[in-house]
Amino acid sequence: MKNKLMHLSNETMNIGFVKKVEALSGSSVRRCFQCGKCSAGCPMSAFMEHPPNRVVRLLQLGQGQRILAGRSIWYCASCETCTTRCPNKVDLAAIMDALRKLSWDADGPSKESYVQLANRLFIENIRTYGRQYELRLGAAFNMKSGQFLKDLMLGPKLISKGKLKMFHSKNKNIADIEGIFKRIEEMRKKGEAL
């Protein structure tokens, strides 16, 4: 989709999507005048098909689906270098977070659905155990991604060296952690959080 000719019209421009991104991020894409400082400072731009300034430009043109169909939002390290360098105070890191959230909510998998799967499993582990249980995370990821034998020989080595625990105990503050998750869910319902 990167090199396809772009035809702009009322039918191809999804301004509603842009407004959702702006509402979620609290930042206006219209403020960007394409100086390129964000992309010049981005440590991940070399791996992105749409570097940060192009992501904003595509949003300005109402081309959200082109962004969601690519990998760029998943390569963003959320380091906030782009936000810091922007002379017009466009919070590009928040925009990338909003795009990831909208991609997560969209129908169908993105190009980086393994990232979404790992993220979901990571959060489930935190909610269940109050901390990260790496053995369960790795096993669940391999099972759900269809990579059943991936890292099969690595697990026993890590366990024998004490780098990976076979059994894990729950955090003693699990009720407090569950309270945090419930507050976040309430904030999401009110539109106060991503």
N, C-alpha and C positions, 0 to 999 in steps of 0.2 A: 504494500500500500504506500510505501515511502515515496516511490518515484512516479506514482500515477499522477496524471494531470488533474488538477483540482478545478472543478467548475463550481462557482459560487452563485447561489440563487436563494430565494426565500425557502425553497424546498430543501436545499442542502445545508443551510445554516441552522444549527440547533441552538438558538439563543437561550431557550429554557434551560438547557444543560449548562451553559456558561453561567447563568444566574444561580443555579444550584451550587456550582463550584465556588462562586464568589460568596454565597451565603455561608457555605460550610467553612471556607478558609478565612473569611473576614477580610479579604484582600481583593482589590479590583484589578482585573487584567487590562483594563483600559488605560491604566496609568503607565504601562510599559511603552517605551518608545524605541525598543529594540537596539539598545546600545551594545549588547552582547557581553557585558561584564559578568553576568551570571554564568554563562557558558564558558567564558575564559577562565573562571576560577573553579569551576566544577571538577572535582577529581574523578567523576564517573562519566563525564560527557563523551569521552572517547569510545565508550561502550554503548552509548545511546543512539538509537536511530533518529530520535528527535532531541537534540540538546535542549537545555532549559529555556533559552530564549525562543526556540522554535515551538516548544510546548505552549508557551504563552501566546505566540503568534497564531498558532492553530486555534487556540481558545478564542482569541480576538475575532477570528474568522468563523467561529461557530462550528469548528470541526472536531468536536469532542470524540466522536467515534474513531477518528484516525489515531488519536492519542491512546484510547483504550485498547485498540487493536494491536498496539506496539508494546515494546518492552521497557521503554524509557522510564515510566513511573516506578517500575519495579527495581531498576538499577539505582535510583536515587538513594543515597545513603543518609538522607535527612541531616546532613552536617550543618546546614544553614549558611554555607558559604555564599550561595546565590542571594539569599535574603540580606546578608550583611553587605554585600557588594553593590546592591541595587541603589542607584542614586534617587529613584522615585519611590522607594519604600514599598515595592511590591513584595509581599511575603510569599516567595515562590516555594519555600519549603512547606508552608501551610497549603498552598495550591496543590502540590504533589500529594500531600496527605489526603486532601479532599478527593483528588482523582483516584487514588487507591481505594478509598472508601466507596466511591461511586462504581468503580470497577468491580469491587467485591459484591455490591448489591445488584449489579447488572445481570441480566439473564445470560447464561452461557459462560464458559471458562475463558479467561484471558490467555494470552500467550504464556504467561508466567503462573499458571494455576498451581504449580508445585510450591511457589512462594506463598500463595494463599492458604494452601493446605498446611504447610509448616507453621504459618502464623496462627491458624485456627487451633492446631494441635498444641502449640506452645501455650496459648491462652487457656485451653482446656486443662492442661497440666497444672498451671498456676492456680486455676480455680479449684481443681480437685485436691491437690496436695499442698497448696500454699507456697510452693517452691517448684523448681524445675526437677523433674525426674527424667534424666537423660536416656536411660535404658528404655523406658516406656515411650518416650518421644521418638526415638530412633525406630523402635519396633513398629509403633503405630504408623509412622510415616511410610516405612517400607511396605507395610501391608496395604495401606490405603492408596499408595501410589503405584501398586502393582510391581514393585521391585523387591520381591520376597527374599531373594538371596543376597541383596546388596549389603555389604559390610558384615556378612556372616562370620568371616574369619577375624574381623577386627574386634568384635565384641569380647570374645574370650581373652584376647591379649590385654585389652583395656581393663577388664575385670581383674585379671591376675596382677596387674601393676597397681591396682587400687585407684585407677582413674575413673572407673565406672562402678557404681554400687549396684549390686544385684537386687537388693530390697531397699525400699525407701520409706521413711516415716513421714507422716503428715506434719505440717507446721502446727505448732501449738496455738497459733493465732488464726486458725482457719476461719473462725466465725467473723473476725474483723475483716479478713480478706474477702469473704463472701459479701460482707456489707459494702465494701468498695465496689464490687461488681454490680451490686443492686443499685447503688447510687449512680453509677455510670449509665446503667440501663434506663433509669428514670430521667437522667439528663438527656439521653438520646431521644426519648419519647417527647420531651419538651423542645427538642431541637437545639439544645445547649452544648452538645458534644457530638463528635464524629462517631 
